[in-house]
Amino acid sequence: MGGQVPISETPLPGIGTQYTLSTTAGRAISVVAGRDGVRRIAFYNVDDPDACGPGVRLTRAEAVALAELLAED
């Protein structure tokens, strides 16, 4: 997953899996893929993961649509 960009994967028992991508600008994008199909996206500074701001909750269909937009050439 992620090709050339390293993505960490953390199991969250009873919830799902958290995927975290760290950018070269020192930011992190966290996606929690819930077992219920809901995806949650949050952004924070790599140096201070506890200072995560408000996130965004997406349905599976919304997550797929966002992924398609991000993959557009």
All heavy atoms as TSV, in Angstrom:
chain	resi	resn	atom	element	x	y	z
A	1	MET	N	N	0.840	-1.180	0.000
A	1	MET	CA	C	0.000	0.000	0.000
A	1	MET	C	C	0.881	1.236	0.000
A	1	MET	O	O	1.847	1.333	0.723
A	1	MET	CB	C	-0.894	-0.020	1.254
A	1	MET	CG	C	-1.814	1.162	1.330
A	1	MET	SD	S	-2.919	1.130	2.746
A	1	MET	CE	C	-3.981	-0.198	2.283
A	2	GLY	N	N	0.543	2.227	-0.839
A	2	GLY	CA	C	1.240	3.488	-0.807
A	2	GLY	C	C	2.371	3.644	-1.803
A	2	GLY	O	O	2.882	4.726	-1.955
A	3	GLY	N	N	2.789	2.549	-2.467
A	3	GLY	CA	C	3.869	2.670	-3.443
A	3	GLY	C	C	5.149	3.148	-2.794
A	3	GLY	O	O	5.680	2.506	-1.910
A	4	GLN	N	N	5.662	4.301	-3.218
A	4	GLN	CA	C	6.922	4.845	-2.718
A	4	GLN	C	C	6.765	5.613	-1.410
A	4	GLN	O	O	7.744	5.995	-0.813
A	4	GLN	CB	C	7.537	5.767	-3.777
A	4	GLN	CG	C	7.864	5.073	-5.071
A	4	GLN	CD	C	8.941	4.008	-4.900
A	4	GLN	OE1	O	9.830	4.109	-4.073
A	4	GLN	NE2	N	8.843	2.956	-5.689
A	5	VAL	N	N	5.551	5.864	-0.978
A	5	VAL	CA	C	5.304	6.630	0.249
A	5	VAL	C	C	5.082	5.655	1.400
A	5	VAL	O	O	4.173	4.825	1.348
A	5	VAL	CB	C	4.065	7.546	0.089
A	5	VAL	CG1	C	3.797	8.304	1.368
A	5	VAL	CG2	C	4.261	8.499	-1.080
A	6	PRO	N	N	5.915	5.731	2.450
A	6	PRO	CA	C	5.728	4.807	3.571
A	6	PRO	C	C	4.441	5.117	4.344
A	6	PRO	O	O	4.154	6.268	4.655
A	6	PRO	CB	C	6.957	5.015	4.449
A	6	PRO	CG	C	7.538	6.311	4.033
A	6	PRO	CD	C	7.052	6.601	2.635
A	7	ILE	N	N	3.684	4.070	4.618
A	7	ILE	CA	C	2.451	4.197	5.379
A	7	ILE	C	C	2.512	3.187	6.513
A	7	ILE	O	O	2.746	2.001	6.282
A	7	ILE	CB	C	1.220	3.919	4.492
A	7	ILE	CG1	C	1.134	4.983	3.398
A	7	ILE	CG2	C	-0.055	3.894	5.327
A	7	ILE	CD1	C	0.026	4.746	2.393
A	8	SER	N	N	2.316	3.674	7.747
A	8	SER	CA	C	2.292	2.747	8.877
A	8	SER	C	C	0.861	2.245	9.075
A	8	SER	O	O	-0.106	2.945	8.774
A	8	SER	CB	C	2.812	3.416	10.150
A	8	SER	OG	O	1.939	4.445	10.567
A	9	GLU	N	N	0.755	1.035	9.565
A	9	GLU	CA	C	-0.541	0.388	9.768
A	9	GLU	C	C	-0.621	-0.078	11.215
A	9	GLU	O	O	0.256	-0.795	11.683
A	9	GLU	CB	C	-0.653	-0.792	8.813
A	9	GLU	CG	C	-1.954	-1.520	8.867
A	9	GLU	CD	C	-2.030	-2.631	7.827
A	9	GLU	OE1	O	-1.400	-2.507	6.757
A	9	GLU	OE2	O	-2.707	-3.625	8.107
A	10	THR	N	N	-1.663	0.370	11.932
A	10	THR	CA	C	-1.827	0.016	13.329
A	10	THR	C	C	-3.209	-0.586	13.552
A	10	THR	O	O	-4.217	0.095	13.326
A	10	THR	CB	C	-1.680	1.273	14.234
A	10	THR	OG1	O	-0.437	1.903	13.950
A	10	THR	CG2	C	-1.750	0.906	15.697
A	11	PRO	N	N	-3.278	-1.851	13.989
A	11	PRO	CA	C	-4.580	-2.436	14.283
A	11	PRO	C	C	-5.202	-1.756	15.510
A	11	PRO	O	O	-4.507	-1.478	16.484
A	11	PRO	CB	C	-4.281	-3.904	14.581
A	11	PRO	CG	C	-2.832	-4.106	14.404
A	11	PRO	CD	C	-2.181	-2.784	14.171
A	12	LEU	N	N	-6.479	-1.481	15.434
A	12	LEU	CA	C	-7.226	-0.907	16.551
A	12	LEU	C	C	-8.303	-1.929	16.931
A	12	LEU	O	O	-9.373	-1.956	16.319
A	12	LEU	CB	C	-7.857	0.428	16.152
A	12	LEU	CG	C	-6.900	1.512	15.644
A	12	LEU	CD1	C	-7.681	2.712	15.128
A	12	LEU	CD2	C	-5.935	1.920	16.732
A	13	PRO	N	N	-8.014	-2.786	17.908
A	13	PRO	CA	C	-8.939	-3.857	18.256
A	13	PRO	C	C	-10.363	-3.351	18.511
A	13	PRO	O	O	-10.570	-2.368	19.228
A	13	PRO	CB	C	-8.334	-4.456	19.531
A	13	PRO	CG	C	-6.878	-4.132	19.429
A	13	PRO	CD	C	-6.829	-2.786	18.749
A	14	GLY	N	N	-11.317	-4.003	17.877
A	14	GLY	CA	C	-12.717	-3.645	18.028
A	14	GLY	C	C	-13.152	-2.454	17.201
A	14	GLY	O	O	-14.335	-2.135	17.131
A	15	ILE	N	N	-12.200	-1.747	16.574
A	15	ILE	CA	C	-12.517	-0.541	15.802
A	15	ILE	C	C	-12.210	-0.734	14.326
A	15	ILE	O	O	-13.046	-0.473	13.467
A	15	ILE	CB	C	-11.739	0.677	16.345
A	15	ILE	CG1	C	-12.162	0.959	17.783
A	15	ILE	CG2	C	-11.939	1.903	15.462
A	15	ILE	CD1	C	-11.325	1.979	18.502
A	16	GLY	N	N	-10.984	-1.141	14.024
A	16	GLY	CA	C	-10.547	-1.292	12.635
A	16	GLY	C	C	-9.046	-1.149	12.546
A	16	GLY	O	O	-8.311	-1.653	13.381
A	17	THR	N	N	-8.584	-0.391	11.568
A	17	THR	CA	C	-7.149	-0.195	11.343
A	17	THR	C	C	-6.860	1.274	11.096
A	17	THR	O	O	-7.608	1.948	10.394
A	17	THR	CB	C	-6.670	-1.012	10.132
A	17	THR	OG1	O	-7.035	-2.383	10.339
A	17	THR	CG2	C	-5.176	-0.912	9.946
A	18	GLN	N	N	-5.769	1.763	11.683
A	18	GLN	CA	C	-5.325	3.138	11.443
A	18	GLN	C	C	-4.133	3.089	10.503
A	18	GLN	O	O	-3.177	2.340	10.719
A	18	GLN	CB	C	-4.910	3.825	12.736
A	18	GLN	CG	C	-4.380	5.235	12.508
A	18	GLN	CD	C	-3.963	5.910	13.797
A	18	GLN	OE1	O	-3.988	5.326	14.863
A	18	GLN	NE2	N	-3.579	7.155	13.691
A	19	TYR	N	N	-4.207	3.892	9.440
A	19	TYR	CA	C	-3.119	4.044	8.483
A	19	TYR	C	C	-2.608	5.471	8.609
A	19	TYR	O	O	-3.398	6.416	8.636
A	19	TYR	CB	C	-3.617	3.796	7.057
A	19	TYR	CG	C	-4.207	2.424	6.869
A	19	TYR	CD1	C	-5.576	2.210	6.976
A	19	TYR	CD2	C	-3.389	1.341	6.586
A	19	TYR	CE1	C	-6.117	0.940	6.811
A	19	TYR	CE2	C	-3.917	0.073	6.422
A	19	TYR	CZ	C	-5.282	-0.116	6.536
A	19	TYR	OH	O	-5.814	-1.371	6.377
A	20	THR	N	N	-1.294	5.633	8.691
A	20	THR	CA	C	-0.721	6.967	8.827
A	20	THR	C	C	0.353	7.189	7.778
A	20	THR	O	O	1.258	6.377	7.621
A	20	THR	CB	C	-0.128	7.180	10.232
A	20	THR	OG1	O	-1.150	6.937	11.195
A	20	THR	CG2	C	0.398	8.597	10.395
A	21	LEU	N	N	0.206	8.280	7.060
A	21	LEU	CA	C	1.157	8.698	6.037
A	21	LEU	C	C	1.822	9.976	6.535
A	21	LEU	O	O	1.127	10.924	6.895
A	21	LEU	CB	C	0.402	8.968	4.739
A	21	LEU	CG	C	1.191	9.471	3.542
A	21	LEU	CD1	C	0.493	9.014	2.278
A	21	LEU	CD2	C	1.340	10.969	3.533
A	22	SER	N	N	3.145	9.994	6.605
A	22	SER	CA	C	3.878	11.191	7.004
A	22	SER	C	C	4.390	11.894	5.757
A	22	SER	O	O	5.034	11.272	4.914
A	22	SER	CB	C	5.042	10.828	7.916
A	22	SER	OG	O	4.567	10.245	9.100
A	23	THR	N	N	4.110	13.189	5.647
A	23	THR	CA	C	4.535	13.953	4.476
A	23	THR	C	C	5.935	14.513	4.680
A	23	THR	O	O	6.429	14.600	5.808
A	23	THR	CB	C	3.569	15.119	4.188
A	23	THR	OG1	O	3.724	16.112	5.215
A	23	THR	CG2	C	2.127	14.655	4.124
A	24	THR	N	N	6.563	14.913	3.591
A	24	THR	CA	C	7.901	15.513	3.684
A	24	THR	C	C	7.852	16.875	4.368
A	24	THR	O	O	8.870	17.361	4.837
A	24	THR	CB	C	8.532	15.664	2.288
A	24	THR	OG1	O	7.654	16.416	1.460
A	24	THR	CG2	C	8.807	14.310	1.666
A	25	ALA	N	N	6.671	17.474	4.475
A	25	ALA	CA	C	6.510	18.772	5.142
A	25	ALA	C	C	6.318	18.626	6.652
A	25	ALA	O	O	6.101	19.608	7.346
A	25	ALA	CB	C	5.319	19.522	4.541
A	26	GLY	N	N	6.408	17.392	7.164
A	26	GLY	CA	C	6.297	17.184	8.606
A	26	GLY	C	C	4.870	17.054	9.111
A	26	GLY	O	O	4.617	17.162	10.300
A	27	ARG	N	N	3.936	16.829	8.215
A	27	ARG	CA	C	2.537	16.628	8.592
A	27	ARG	C	C	2.218	15.146	8.481
A	27	ARG	O	O	2.891	14.408	7.773
A	27	ARG	CB	C	1.603	17.413	7.671
A	27	ARG	CG	C	1.816	18.904	7.670
A	27	ARG	CD	C	1.220	19.601	8.849
A	27	ARG	NE	N	-0.247	19.517	8.742
A	27	ARG	CZ	C	-1.070	19.745	9.742
A	27	ARG	NH1	N	-0.602	20.074	10.906
A	27	ARG	NH2	N	-2.366	19.658	9.582
A	28	ALA	N	N	1.196	14.734	9.193
A	28	ALA	CA	C	0.747	13.347	9.113
A	28	ALA	C	C	-0.732	13.339	8.746
A	28	ALA	O	O	-1.507	14.187	9.186
A	28	ALA	CB	C	0.956	12.634	10.445
A	29	ILE	N	N	-1.095	12.384	7.922
A	29	ILE	CA	C	-2.485	12.170	7.546
A	29	ILE	C	C	-2.836	10.787	8.082
A	29	ILE	O	O	-2.207	9.795	7.722
A	29	ILE	CB	C	-2.687	12.218	6.028
A	29	ILE	CG1	C	-2.227	13.565	5.489
A	29	ILE	CG2	C	-4.145	11.938	5.671
A	29	ILE	CD1	C	-2.146	13.617	3.975
A	30	SER	N	N	-3.814	10.755	8.961
A	30	SER	CA	C	-4.238	9.509	9.578
A	30	SER	C	C	-5.614	9.132	9.060
A	30	SER	O	O	-6.522	9.965	9.035
A	30	SER	CB	C	-4.286	9.681	11.094
A	30	SER	OG	O	-4.876	8.554	11.713
A	31	VAL	N	N	-5.756	7.885	8.625
A	31	VAL	CA	C	-7.049	7.367	8.188
A	31	VAL	C	C	-7.372	6.162	9.053
A	31	VAL	O	O	-6.605	5.203	9.107
A	31	VAL	CB	C	-7.021	6.936	6.700
A	31	VAL	CG1	C	-8.347	6.306	6.297
A	31	VAL	CG2	C	-6.686	8.118	5.803
A	32	VAL	N	N	-8.488	6.237	9.769
A	32	VAL	CA	C	-8.970	5.089	10.522
A	32	VAL	C	C	-10.055	4.441	9.679
A	32	VAL	O	O	-11.083	5.052	9.390
A	32	VAL	CB	C	-9.512	5.482	11.904
A	32	VAL	CG1	C	-10.132	4.270	12.607
A	32	VAL	CG2	C	-8.392	6.071	12.762
A	33	ALA	N	N	-9.781	3.215	9.249
A	33	ALA	CA	C	-10.745	2.440	8.478
A	33	ALA	C	C	-11.511	1.567	9.461
A	33	ALA	O	O	-10.993	0.566	9.954
A	33	ALA	CB	C	-10.023	1.588	7.433
A	34	GLY	N	N	-12.720	1.996	9.775
A	34	GLY	CA	C	-13.520	1.281	10.760
A	34	GLY	C	C	-14.106	-0.002	10.219
A	34	GLY	O	O	-14.365	-0.131	9.020
A	35	ARG	N	N	-14.316	-0.944	11.103
A	35	ARG	CA	C	-14.933	-2.212	10.713
A	35	ARG	C	C	-16.351	-2.005	10.217
A	35	ARG	O	O	-16.891	-2.837	9.494
A	35	ARG	CB	C	-14.914	-3.174	11.906
A	35	ARG	CG	C	-13.502	-3.592	12.267
A	35	ARG	CD	C	-13.414	-4.388	13.533
A	35	ARG	NE	N	-14.337	-5.527	13.520
A	35	ARG	CZ	C	-14.676	-6.207	14.599
A	35	ARG	NH1	N	-14.202	-5.856	15.767
A	35	ARG	NH2	N	-15.500	-7.226	14.511
A	36	ASP	N	N	-16.962	-0.878	10.581
A	36	ASP	CA	C	-18.328	-0.562	10.157
A	36	ASP	C	C	-18.380	0.109	8.787
A	36	ASP	O	O	-19.434	0.499	8.316
A	36	ASP	CB	C	-19.007	0.335	11.191
A	36	ASP	CG	C	-18.262	1.647	11.437
A	36	ASP	OD1	O	-17.214	1.889	10.795
A	36	ASP	OD2	O	-18.726	2.437	12.280
A	37	GLY	N	N	-17.202	0.255	8.131
A	37	GLY	CA	C	-17.148	0.869	6.806
A	37	GLY	C	C	-16.899	2.366	6.826
A	37	GLY	O	O	-16.619	2.962	5.799
A	38	VAL	N	N	-17.001	2.993	7.992
A	38	VAL	CA	C	-16.770	4.433	8.102
A	38	VAL	C	C	-15.271	4.700	8.116
A	38	VAL	O	O	-14.494	3.956	8.699
A	38	VAL	CB	C	-17.433	4.995	9.382
A	38	VAL	CG1	C	-17.053	6.437	9.618
A	38	VAL	CG2	C	-18.942	4.859	9.298
A	39	ARG	N	N	-14.863	5.753	7.434
A	39	ARG	CA	C	-13.469	6.185	7.412
A	39	ARG	C	C	-13.372	7.532	8.106
A	39	ARG	O	O	-14.220	8.399	7.908
A	39	ARG	CB	C	-12.947	6.330	5.974
A	39	ARG	CG	C	-13.093	5.085	5.104
A	39	ARG	CD	C	-12.333	3.926	5.696
A	39	ARG	NE	N	-12.248	2.788	4.793
A	39	ARG	CZ	C	-12.928	1.666	4.956
A	39	ARG	NH1	N	-13.780	1.550	5.941
A	39	ARG	NH2	N	-12.757	0.653	4.138
A	40	ARG	N	N	-12.350	7.702	8.917
A	40	ARG	CA	C	-12.120	8.978	9.591
A	40	ARG	C	C	-10.737	9.470	9.191
A	40	ARG	O	O	-9.768	8.711	9.259
A	40	ARG	CB	C	-12.214	8.801	11.106
A	40	ARG	CG	C	-13.614	8.478	11.569
A	40	ARG	CD	C	-13.636	8.066	13.045
A	40	ARG	NE	N	-14.977	7.723	13.471
A	40	ARG	CZ	C	-15.534	6.529	13.284
A	40	ARG	NH1	N	-14.868	5.565	12.683
A	40	ARG	NH2	N	-16.770	6.296	13.708
A	41	ILE	N	N	-10.654	10.731	8.794
A	41	ILE	CA	C	-9.385	11.321	8.375
A	41	ILE	C	C	-9.033	12.424	9.355
A	41	ILE	O	O	-9.888	13.252	9.703
A	41	ILE	CB	C	-9.474	11.924	6.958
A	41	ILE	CG1	C	-9.873	10.846	5.949
A	41	ILE	CG2	C	-8.154	12.570	6.568
A	41	ILE	CD1	C	-10.115	11.390	4.567
A	42	ALA	N	N	-7.782	12.450	9.803
A	42	ALA	CA	C	-7.309	13.498	10.698
A	42	ALA	C	C	-5.922	13.934	10.247
A	42	ALA	O	O	-5.199	13.180	9.596
A	42	ALA	CB	C	-7.267	12.993	12.141
A	43	PHE	N	N	-5.564	15.155	10.605
A	43	PHE	CA	C	-4.272	15.738	10.234
A	43	PHE	C	C	-3.591	16.246	11.500
A	43	PHE	O	O	-4.241	16.795	12.381
A	43	PHE	CB	C	-4.469	16.920	9.273
A	43	PHE	CG	C	-5.264	16.545	8.059
A	43	PHE	CD1	C	-6.647	16.675	8.053
A	43	PHE	CD2	C	-4.640	16.058	6.927
A	43	PHE	CE1	C	-7.386	16.326	6.940
A	43	PHE	CE2	C	-5.377	15.701	5.810
A	43	PHE	CZ	C	-6.748	15.840	5.813
A	44	TYR	N	N	-2.267	16.066	11.566
A	44	TYR	CA	C	-1.515	16.574	12.710
A	44	TYR	C	C	-0.047	16.707	12.332
A	44	TYR	O	O	0.381	16.232	11.276
A	44	TYR	CB	C	-1.686	15.663	13.930
A	44	TYR	CG	C	-1.291	14.218	13.717
A	44	TYR	CD1	C	0.010	13.785	13.961
A	44	TYR	CD2	C	-2.218	13.284	13.287
A	44	TYR	CE1	C	0.373	12.465	13.770
A	44	TYR	CE2	C	-1.865	11.953	13.102
A	44	TYR	CZ	C	-0.573	11.551	13.341
A	44	TYR	OH	O	-0.220	10.246	13.147
A	45	ASN	N	N	0.715	17.386	13.193
A	45	ASN	CA	C	2.154	17.503	12.993
A	45	ASN	C	C	2.813	16.225	13.484
A	45	ASN	O	O	2.457	15.705	14.549
A	45	ASN	CB	C	2.727	18.701	13.754
A	45	ASN	CG	C	2.347	20.003	13.115
A	45	ASN	OD1	O	2.263	20.103	11.897
A	45	ASN	ND2	N	2.096	21.017	13.920
A	46	VAL	N	N	3.774	15.713	12.733
A	46	VAL	CA	C	4.463	14.481	13.097
A	46	VAL	C	C	5.089	14.606	14.482
A	46	VAL	O	O	5.088	13.656	15.263
A	46	VAL	CB	C	5.529	14.124	12.036
A	46	VAL	CG1	C	6.362	12.935	12.470
A	46	VAL	CG2	C	4.867	13.853	10.698
A	47	ASP	N	N	5.601	15.795	14.833
A	47	ASP	CA	C	6.260	16.008	16.120
A	47	ASP	C	C	5.301	16.001	17.304
A	47	ASP	O	O	5.736	15.876	18.442
A	47	ASP	CB	C	7.021	17.335	16.113
A	47	ASP	CG	C	8.159	17.342	15.112
A	47	ASP	OD1	O	8.646	16.256	14.755
A	47	ASP	OD2	O	8.551	18.439	14.682
A	48	ASP	N	N	3.980	16.159	17.058
A	48	ASP	CA	C	3.023	16.244	18.151
A	48	ASP	C	C	1.704	15.560	17.782
A	48	ASP	O	O	0.692	16.224	17.570
A	48	ASP	CB	C	2.775	17.708	18.514
A	48	ASP	CG	C	2.014	17.878	19.818
A	48	ASP	OD1	O	1.759	16.860	20.509
A	48	ASP	OD2	O	1.678	19.018	20.152
A	49	PRO	N	N	1.697	14.220	17.714
A	49	PRO	CA	C	0.490	13.508	17.294
A	49	PRO	C	C	-0.686	13.678	18.249
A	49	PRO	O	O	-1.827	13.483	17.862
A	49	PRO	CB	C	0.934	12.041	17.227
A	49	PRO	CG	C	2.169	11.960	18.023
A	49	PRO	CD	C	2.806	13.318	17.990
A	50	ASP	N	N	-0.434	14.068	19.503
A	50	ASP	CA	C	-1.532	14.273	20.448
A	50	ASP	C	C	-2.295	15.560	20.188
A	50	ASP	O	O	-3.391	15.751	20.725
A	50	ASP	CB	C	-1.013	14.261	21.887
A	50	ASP	CG	C	-0.511	12.886	22.295
A	50	ASP	OD1	O	-1.042	11.883	21.770
A	50	ASP	OD2	O	0.404	12.810	23.127
A	51	ALA	N	N	-1.741	16.447	19.381
A	51	ALA	CA	C	-2.388	17.727	19.082
A	51	ALA	C	C	-3.163	17.645	17.770
A	51	ALA	O	O	-3.153	18.561	16.966
A	51	ALA	CB	C	-1.350	18.843	19.030
A	52	CYS	N	N	-3.840	16.538	17.577
A	52	CYS	CA	C	-4.613	16.319	16.354
A	52	CYS	C	C	-5.836	17.228	16.351
A	52	CYS	O	O	-6.550	17.334	17.343
A	52	CYS	CB	C	-5.031	14.857	16.295
A	52	CYS	SG	S	-5.864	14.408	14.787
A	53	GLY	N	N	-6.068	17.903	15.240
A	53	GLY	CA	C	-7.224	18.778	15.112
A	53	GLY	C	C	-8.475	17.986	14.787
A	53	GLY	O	O	-8.454	16.749	14.756
A	54	PRO	N	N	-9.564	18.674	14.536
A	54	PRO	CA	C	-10.804	17.978	14.188
A	54	PRO	C	C	-10.633	17.159	12.916
A	54	PRO	O	O	-9.944	17.571	11.996
A	54	PRO	CB	C	-11.819	19.095	13.967
A	54	PRO	CG	C	-11.124	20.373	14.213
A	54	PRO	CD	C	-9.693	20.105	14.526
A	55	GLY	N	N	-11.244	16.018	12.891
A	55	GLY	CA	C	-11.141	15.143	11.736
A	55	GLY	C	C	-12.380	15.215	10.865
A	55	GLY	O	O	-13.284	16.011	11.107
A	56	VAL	N	N	-12.401	14.383	9.857
A	56	VAL	CA	C	-13.519	14.304	8.920
A	56	VAL	C	C	-13.985	12.855	8.884
A	56	VAL	O	O	-13.167	11.951	8.748
A	56	VAL	CB	C	-13.084	14.748	7.503
A	56	VAL	CG1	C	-14.209	14.577	6.514
A	56	VAL	CG2	C	-12.582	16.169	7.516
A	57	ARG	N	N	-15.280	12.650	8.987
A	57	ARG	CA	C	-15.854	11.311	8.929
A	57	ARG	C	C	-16.458	11.106	7.548
A	57	ARG	O	O	-17.208	11.949	7.057
A	57	ARG	CB	C	-16.926	11.175	10.005
A	57	ARG	CG	C	-17.558	9.832	10.046
A	57	ARG	CD	C	-18.621	9.794	11.121
A	57	ARG	NE	N	-19.391	8.575	10.987
A	57	ARG	CZ	C	-19.913	7.907	11.969
A	57	ARG	NH1	N	-19.771	8.337	13.192
A	57	ARG	NH2	N	-20.585	6.811	11.749
A	58	LEU	N	N	-16.105	9.998	6.886
A	58	LEU	CA	C	-16.588	9.705	5.540
A	58	LEU	C	C	-17.242	8.329	5.488
A	58	LEU	O	O	-16.755	7.393	6.124
A	58	LEU	CB	C	-15.423	9.699	4.541
A	58	LEU	CG	C	-14.581	10.965	4.420
A	58	LEU	CD1	C	-13.365	10.693	3.556
A	58	LEU	CD2	C	-15.403	12.089	3.839
A	59	THR	N	N	-18.295	8.210	4.708
A	59	THR	CA	C	-18.843	6.893	4.432
A	59	THR	C	C	-17.905	6.198	3.455
A	59	THR	O	O	-17.015	6.830	2.868
A	59	THR	CB	C	-20.239	6.977	3.799
A	59	THR	OG1	O	-20.118	7.605	2.516
A	59	THR	CG2	C	-21.220	7.742	4.681
A	60	ARG	N	N	-18.118	4.906	3.232
A	60	ARG	CA	C	-17.276	4.189	2.272
A	60	ARG	C	C	-17.375	4.819	0.893
A	60	ARG	O	O	-16.369	5.024	0.213
A	60	ARG	CB	C	-17.662	2.714	2.220
A	60	ARG	CG	C	-16.840	1.931	1.233
A	60	ARG	CD	C	-16.973	0.435	1.445
A	60	ARG	NE	N	-16.280	-0.318	0.430
A	60	ARG	CZ	C	-14.958	-0.430	0.317
A	60	ARG	NH1	N	-14.177	0.178	1.173
A	60	ARG	NH2	N	-14.424	-1.153	-0.655
A	61	ALA	N	N	-18.590	5.169	0.462
A	61	ALA	CA	C	-18.773	5.777	-0.857
A	61	ALA	C	C	-18.055	7.123	-0.952
A	61	ALA	O	O	-17.440	7.440	-1.972
A	61	ALA	CB	C	-20.263	5.946	-1.165
A	62	GLU	N	N	-18.108	7.911	0.117
A	62	GLU	CA	C	-17.412	9.206	0.124
A	62	GLU	C	C	-15.904	9.001	0.082
A	62	GLU	O	O	-15.189	9.737	-0.602
A	62	GLU	CB	C	-17.805	10.001	1.369
A	62	GLU	CG	C	-19.242	10.467	1.357
A	62	GLU	CD	C	-19.744	10.932	2.698
A	62	GLU	OE1	O	-19.149	10.580	3.761
A	62	GLU	OE2	O	-20.761	11.637	2.717
A	63	ALA	N	N	-15.401	7.987	0.796
A	63	ALA	CA	C	-13.970	7.696	0.795
A	63	ALA	C	C	-13.504	7.281	-0.593
A	63	ALA	O	O	-12.438	7.697	-1.058
A	63	ALA	CB	C	-13.648	6.608	1.824
A	64	VAL	N	N	-14.305	6.466	-1.276
A	64	VAL	CA	C	-13.970	6.032	-2.631
A	64	VAL	C	C	-13.945	7.248	-3.578
A	64	VAL	O	O	-13.029	7.401	-4.381
A	64	VAL	CB	C	-14.948	4.953	-3.133
A	64	VAL	CG1	C	-14.785	4.703	-4.625
A	64	VAL	CG2	C	-14.751	3.668	-2.353
A	65	ALA	N	N	-14.949	8.121	-3.455
A	65	ALA	CA	C	-15.010	9.310	-4.304
A	65	ALA	C	C	-13.792	10.213	-4.062
A	65	ALA	O	O	-13.188	10.725	-5.013
A	65	ALA	CB	C	-16.292	10.079	-4.044
A	66	LEU	N	N	-13.410	10.393	-2.796
A	66	LEU	CA	C	-12.235	11.213	-2.468
A	66	LEU	C	C	-10.971	10.589	-3.041
A	66	LEU	O	O	-10.132	11.273	-3.624
A	66	LEU	CB	C	-12.108	11.404	-0.963
A	66	LEU	CG	C	-10.899	12.185	-0.488
A	66	LEU	CD1	C	-10.886	13.606	-1.077
A	66	LEU	CD2	C	-10.857	12.240	1.021
A	67	ALA	N	N	-10.826	9.278	-2.909
A	67	ALA	CA	C	-9.653	8.584	-3.450
A	67	ALA	C	C	-9.566	8.767	-4.957
A	67	ALA	O	O	-8.485	8.984	-5.511
A	67	ALA	CB	C	-9.710	7.098	-3.102
A	68	GLU	N	N	-10.698	8.705	-5.638
A	68	GLU	CA	C	-10.709	8.904	-7.088
A	68	GLU	C	C	-10.284	10.320	-7.445
A	68	GLU	O	O	-9.526	10.531	-8.384
A	68	GLU	CB	C	-12.085	8.594	-7.643
A	68	GLU	CG	C	-12.413	7.117	-7.642
A	68	GLU	CD	C	-13.851	6.807	-8.061
A	68	GLU	OE1	O	-14.627	7.751	-8.335
A	68	GLU	OE2	O	-14.186	5.610	-8.096
A	69	LEU	N	N	-10.753	11.302	-6.675
A	69	LEU	CA	C	-10.345	12.696	-6.923
A	69	LEU	C	C	-8.843	12.875	-6.716
A	69	LEU	O	O	-8.169	13.545	-7.491
A	69	LEU	CB	C	-11.092	13.645	-5.987
A	69	LEU	CG	C	-12.561	13.874	-6.296
A	69	LEU	CD1	C	-13.200	14.681	-5.174
A	69	LEU	CD2	C	-12.731	14.588	-7.621
A	70	LEU	N	N	-8.322	12.283	-5.650
A	70	LEU	CA	C	-6.894	12.422	-5.355
A	70	LEU	C	C	-6.018	11.719	-6.375
A	70	LEU	O	O	-4.877	12.115	-6.606
A	70	LEU	CB	C	-6.598	11.882	-3.949
A	70	LEU	CG	C	-7.194	12.692	-2.809
A	70	LEU	CD1	C	-7.005	11.937	-1.484
A	70	LEU	CD2	C	-6.577	14.070	-2.726
A	71	ALA	N	N	-6.542	10.683	-7.032
A	71	ALA	CA	C	-5.764	9.922	-8.006
A	71	ALA	C	C	-5.859	10.482	-9.422
A	71	ALA	O	O	-5.168	10.004	-10.318
A	71	ALA	CB	C	-6.234	8.460	-7.995
A	72	GLU	N	N	-6.708	11.484	-9.625
A	72	GLU	CA	C	-6.866	12.077	-10.963
A	72	GLU	C	C	-5.554	12.681	-11.445
A	72	GLU	O	O	-4.804	13.258	-10.678
A	72	GLU	CB	C	-7.933	13.185	-10.940
A	72	GLU	CG	C	-9.344	12.669	-10.873
A	72	GLU	CD	C	-9.798	12.007	-12.153
A	72	GLU	OE1	O	-9.492	12.512	-13.239
A	72	GLU	OE2	O	-10.454	10.968	-12.055
A	73	ASP	N	N	-5.299	12.549	-12.738
A	73	ASP	CA	C	-4.110	13.169	-13.349
A	73	ASP	C	C	-4.401	14.576	-13.779
A	73	ASP	O	O	-5.434	14.967	-14.136
A	73	ASP	CB	C	-3.642	12.360	-14.562
A	73	ASP	CG	C	-2.959	11.077	-14.138
A	73	ASP	OD1	O	-2.492	10.995	-13.009
A	73	ASP	OD2	O	-2.931	10.143	-14.960
